Amino acid sequence: MQPHEERVVTEKQELDEKLAKLKSFCFSPGSPVFKALPPEDRDLLEDQSTVMEQYSKILGRRIARFPKV
């Protein structure tokens, strides 16, 4: 794998870890901190989660196109 390809794989792994933590914070039942946030902040975090999911999917599609060794 080329160095730039390795960076994309690492970027996706790191993004997926952050996304999992964000989803856990936002969507876990009994997340009192999230529920205590103002509605606009909750909406922004949910929007952020959606965009991060899209970004992760794009990175996954890019990785799938890398030449197989």
ZAVO-879037 format. One line per field, with one value per residue (C-alpha): residue number from 1; y, z, x. Coordinates in nm, 4 decimals, padded with zeros to 6 digits, always signed. Example, Ala and Ser with C-alpha at 12.3 -4.5 7.8 and 13.67 -1.06 7.14 Angstrom:
REM residues 2
nr: c(1;2)
c2: c(-00.4500;-00.1060)
c3: c(+00.7800;+00.7140)
c1: c(+01.2300;+01.3670)
This chain:
REM residues 69
nr: c(1;2;3;4;5;6;7;8;9;10;11;12;13;14;15;16;17;18;19;20;21;22;23;24;25;26;27;28;29;30;31;32;33;34;35;36;37;38;39;40;41;42;43;44;45;46;47;48;49;50;51;52;53;54;55;56;57;58;59;60;61;62;63;64;65;66;67;68;69)
c2: c(+00.0000;+00.3438;+00.5990;+00.8204;+00.5176;+00.4260;+00.7805;+00.7472;+00.4145;+00.5695;+00.8733;+00.6505;+00.4460;+00.7604;+00.9112;+00.5934;+00.5935;+00.9554;+00.8849;+00.5893;+00.8075;+01.0855;+00.8432;+00.6923;+01.0375;+01.1485;+00.8383;+00.6199;+00.5940;+00.7637;+01.0172;+01.2932;+01.5344;+01.5259;+01.5614;+01.8606;+02.0511;+02.3261;+02.1982;+02.3849;+02.2195;+01.8757;+01.9442;+02.0510;+01.7360;+01.5202;+01.7055;+01.6521;+01.2798;+01.2619;+01.4404;+01.2248;+00.9133;+01.0445;+01.1275;+00.7791;+00.6204;+00.8297;+00.7273;+00.3650;+00.3941;+00.5478;+00.2680;+00.0060;+00.1521;+00.1175;-00.1430;-00.4795;-00.6080)
c3: c(+00.0000;-00.0925;+00.1854;+00.0749;+00.0790;+00.4290;+00.5410;+00.4048;+00.5868;+00.9106;+00.8607;+00.8210;+01.1289;+01.3390;+01.2005;+01.2741;+01.6331;+01.6805;+01.5161;+01.7457;+02.0492;+01.9182;+01.8437;+02.1879;+02.3422;+02.1311;+02.0901;+02.3948;+02.6091;+02.9359;+02.8049;+03.0523;+02.9357;+02.5758;+02.6794;+02.8976;+02.6047;+02.4362;+02.1359;+01.8873;+02.0242;+02.0076;+01.6473;+01.5587;+01.7103;+01.5221;+01.1993;+01.2716;+01.3149;+00.9812;+00.7966;+00.9620;+00.8465;+00.4902;+00.5089;+00.6384;+00.3540;+00.0999;+00.2513;+00.2418;-00.1263;-00.1949;-00.0040;-00.2006;-00.5200;-00.4074;-00.6084;-00.4349;-00.3722)
c1: c(+00.0000;+00.1278;+00.1942;-00.0948;-00.3258;-00.2113;-00.2930;-00.6467;-00.6926;-00.5644;-00.7868;-01.0936;-01.0046;-00.9638;-01.2831;-01.4779;-01.3520;-01.4598;-01.7938;-01.8596;-01.7907;-02.0134;-02.2979;-02.2620;-02.2843;-02.5800;-02.7893;-02.7297;-03.0388;-02.9781;-02.7260;-02.8149;-02.5456;-02.6679;-03.0314;-02.9413;-02.7891;-02.9878;-03.1874;-02.9696;-02.6545;-02.8180;-02.9188;-02.5665;-02.4170;-02.6663;-02.5820;-02.2127;-02.2753;-02.4566;-02.1770;-01.9114;-02.0995;-02.1045;-01.7336;-01.6549;-01.8516;-01.6610;-01.3287;-01.4433;-01.5277;-01.1881;-01.0139;-01.2102;-01.0642;-00.7034;-00.5117;-00.5024;-00.1528)
